[in-house]
């Protein structure tokens, strides 16, 4: 576990121009197509959005694993947007039980950071703040999101390769 129990960090080299990668992570519609969600508005600093799980369009196998959660809603707040460099969000990690009100819980911070390198663009996704999540669900939220971000790195890579 890189970063201990508080932080998940994943990196992938994307063989696409910086502007193209930026669009894939900063445009709510395009982000949703590979991530597996629909949002009720655009990503802009300070906005609070509702997302709804829909199967990804980037990979049919992963889409099948998302089907049990299809239609599940989640809240997302956009913290900051620095064009072609960084976009960050806050959410309640692994908040999938429709019978639970997660609104009083702390959120985690997800940062998508882009850096041009000779091979393309290095995308680093970091989710932090798990140590503040209630102990009863902390380990499960960390494990599920760790697995989720591993899958998401493959999805964004496939999405960009298929769009080329």
Secondary structure, DSSP 8 states (H G I E B T S, - for coil): -TTTTTEEEEEEEE-S-HHHHHHHHHSHHHHHHHHTEEESS---TT-EEEEEE---SS-HHHHHHHGGGTT-EEEEEEEEEETTTEEEEEE-TT---TT---TTS--EEEEEEEEEETTEEEEEEEEE-GGGS-HHHHHHHHHHHHHHHHHHHHHHHHHHHHH-
